[in-house]
Structure formats: structure tokens, C-alpha cells
Amino acid sequence: MLSKNQIKLITSLTQKKYRKQHQLFIAEGKKVIDELLQSNFELESLFVTNDKLFTTISESKINAITPNELKKISVLTTANDCLAVFKIKMPIASENKIEGLVLALDDIRDPGNVGTIIRLCDWFGIETLLCSEGTVDVYNPKVVQATMGSISRVNVVYTNLEKVLKGTTLPIFGTFMDGENIYNEELPKEGIIVMGNEANGISEAIQNLVIQKIAIPRFGKLQQTESLNVATATAIILSEFKRN
């Protein structure tokens, strides 16, 4: 049975300030939870409506609850059958150890986009994801859900993006509507690819640090589509960098 204090704590973790205060975040669904259990994230507590779901977890960590109780703490429109609370861990990477092909997010605000981008980094072997301080928190429940467990395999670093880009020796690529056709470019194995805000694109300060503007060309006859979703664009760009 859930106590009032448990409900208060878990529901508070939907807000960044309380995640930071308690150093905890939540994950829902067996697949996501299984992925995190197999990583170096430490489980704080597990809430299940079916006690057969996780047979290898210590009973001291498991709380059997009813479906109605799960609804009270779930952030999903339709509650799943399990919810876990994990301890937040600091990123393994730092801005001082940036190498290889790196992705950078300049104030991406949509949790679904950031979660999908983390999953794309995992798919394409991008080990480090740099995020500006204005980018949505990686431990936001909607971000965690959208990563489908990939959050455990990508080093996400929140930093002063302008400062880091000024200090790097890697080539910096930016995505722009008026950039060079990415399909015609010779792309390196190392570099930093910057993806901009959903509404405003890459900020002016970061634009000034980009050495090569790239674009995904439009092939539609009317040429009226204003832009691609940032996660969709990221998938295409990472695929092209890896293909080259």
C-alpha cells in the first residue's frame, strides 16, 4: 500500500527542482526499467501491480500496489504495470574529454524530442551528447520514457555550450535551412554537430562558432515545408555522417 509520503515524493519528481533536491527520477514500464536495472543506475524503489514482473530484485526494494494506486503516481495517460525510482548519477563524460563524433543540443525544449535524440545517439554510436543549460532535463519523466532505456548508454552532459565550443579543436557543424546540401559534402569521422531549438533554430552566439553550415534538402515539388522535426532531422544527419 502506498503511503501519503510516498505519493507526495514520487509525484514531486515530475518537477526538476525536486529531482535535483532528492537526486531521484522515475521510470515506467518493464522494458525501460529492465534497461536501467542492467546499467549503473541504482534502484531506490520499485512499485508493481504484479509481483512476478521482477523476480531478481530484492524484496526490500519492491512495493506491491494496486492499479488504482499506480494511477496516482504515474505520469502516463494510461498507467503501465510498474514504476521505479532511481538515483540520479553524474555523467561519466565531461566537456574536457570531447572526442569522436559528438552531438550538441542548443536549447531543445520538447521532452519527446530529447528522449528520441538520446535513443538515436545510442543507435548510431554517439557516446556523448552535449546539452545547453536551457535544454530540457534528461531526467524529465517524458524524456526518460522516450529514450526507451538508451539513457543508460549515452553520456549526457549539461554545460555552457558556447564556452565548450569556443574551446574545442573539433570542427563544428550547424544545421541551417540555407546550409550546404549534406548529401554533397564530405563529412569527417570527428566533429560536433549542433541541433537548434525547435522554434528558433541555433542561437546567434552558437551560429558564430559554426565552421560549416549543413542542410537536408527538400525534394517536394512545392517546396513549402518550413522545416523538419528536430529529432527527425537528427536521425537523417547522423545517418549521413556515419555513412560517410
N, C-alpha and C positions, 0 to 999 in steps of 0.2 A: 504493500500500500504506500502511496506517495504521501509524504508529509507536506505541510504548507511551506516549510522552509525549502524543501527540495524543489517544489513547483516554482517558488519565487526565484531561487538561484538559477534554475535551468532556463526559465523564460527571460531572465535578465541577460542571458548570454547572447540574445539576439542583438544586443547593443554593444558597440565597440568598447565603450568606456568600462563596461562591466567585464567584458572578456579580458581587457587589459588589467583590470583590478584583480580578478580572480585567477588570471593566467589559465583560463579554461575555454574550450569551444565545444560545440556539439556537432554530431554527425548522425544521419538517419539512414536506415536501410541496410540489409545484411551485406550486400556487395561492398558498399563504401566502408562500413565498419570492419569487415574482414580485411580489406586492403590496409586500413590503418593499424589493425591489430598485428599485421605481419611486418609493419615498419618500425621505426624507432620512436613513434609516438607512444606515450604512456597512457594507458587507460585509467581514468579516475573512477568511473562507474558506468554500469550498463543497465538499461531498462528494457525489459522484454515482456511481450504478451504470451510468448511461447517459450518455455524453459528448455526446449530441445534444440533451439537455434544455435546456441554456442556451448558446446559440451566440454571444451578445453579451458574455459575461463574459470578462474577461482570463484567459488560460490560467494565469497565475501564481496565480490565486485558486482554481482548480479542482483537486480531487484525485479521481482515478478510483479507486474502491474496489469490492470485491465485495459482493454481497448479504449474505454472512455477516459481513463487516466492518461493514457498515451496522447490522446487528442489535446489534453490540457497543456502538454509540454512540447508538442510537435509544431514545427513551423510549416509543414507541408499542408496543402489544401486537403489531401486525403492522407491521413496518418498511415505510416508503414506499420511494421510489427516490432520494431526495435529502435531505440535511440541510445547513443553513447555520449558520454562526456570524456573528452581527452584533455591532457595537459598541453598547453602551447609550448612549442620548442623554438629556440632561436635558430635562424638559418645557419647552415653549415658554411655557405659561401659568404664572402664579403666583397665590398666594392674594390678591395685591394687585390683580389685574386680573380680578375675577369679575364677569361681566355676562351679561345674557340669561337663558336657562333653563339651569340647572346641576343636575347630578345629584351626590349625595353618598352614599358608601357607609360605613356605620358598622360596621366590623369584619366584613365579609363574608369568610368563610374558604374557601369552596369555589372552586377554580380554574375549574371549568367555569362556575359562575355568574358570576364576574367577567369571564371571557372573553366570555360571551354578552351580558352587560350592556354591555361595550365595543362589541360589534357592534351592539347596539340603539342606543347613543348615535350611532354612525355613521349608522345608518338614519334616525333621527329628527332628525338635525342638531344633536345636543347636542355642542358643541365642547369643553367642559371637564367632566371627571369628577374630583371631589374624593374622595380616599380617606383614611380614618383610618389612623394608623400601624399598626394591628392588622389591616388588610385585607391579604389575600394579595398577594404581589408580582406586579406586572403582567408581569414578565419570567419568571415561572414557566413552564416549557415547556407545561404544560397550559392555562394562561391564553392564551399566545401562539397555541396551536393552536385554541382555541375562538373566538378573535377572527376567524379566517379572513382576516387581513390588516388588519382595522379598527384594530388597534393603531397603525398608521401614520397614521391620520387623526383620532385623538381625543387631546387633551391630558390625560394622566392625572397628577394632582398629589397626592403623598402629603404630608399635613400634620397639624397638631394641629387636628382638625376642630372641637372645642369653641371654640378660640380664634378660628378663622376665622368661625364662625357668630356669635359674640359681636360681631365687628367689622363684619359686613355690614349694609347697609341694605336688602338684598333680603328679601322675605317668605320665611319658612321653612316648608315643608310637610313633615309627617311621616306615614308610613303606619302605621296602627293598626287593629286589629280593631274597635275601638269608635269609629272616626272617622266623619266625615260622609260620606254616600254621594257618591262622586266624580262620579256621573252627574247629580247635582242641583246641583253647585257651579259658580259662575262662576270660571274659572281664568285667571290672568294670563299674559301672554306672558313675563314675567320672574319669577324666583324660584329658590329652591334646594329640591329635592326630596330628602329623606333616606330611604334604604332601610336597614333594620336587619339585624342579624345573623340568620342562618338559624334559630338555636335560641332566642335571647333577645330578638330584636327590637331596637328602638332603645334605646341605653343611657340611663340616668336623666339623666345630665348633658346629653345632647343633647335628650332629651324636654323639658326645662325651657326650651329655646330655641325650640321649635316654636310657631308662632303659629296654625297651623291643622292639625288632625288630619283626615286623609282615609282613606277605606277603599273597597275594592272589595266591593260587597255579594254575599252568597251567594244564589243563586237556586234551589239544590237543595231539594227538598221536606223532606228530613230535617234539613237544616242541621247536619250532623255533621262536615263537613270542617273541620279545625282551621285550616289556613292554605294559602296558595298558595306554590309555589316562588318565591323572591325574584326570579329572572330573569323568570319568567312574569308576576309582579306588576308588575315594572318595565315590561315591554312594554305592558301594559294602561294603566298610569298615564301613560307618555309619550305613548301614542296619544291619550289623552283630553285631555292638556294641549295637544297640537298641534292636535287637532280644534277645540278652543275658541278 
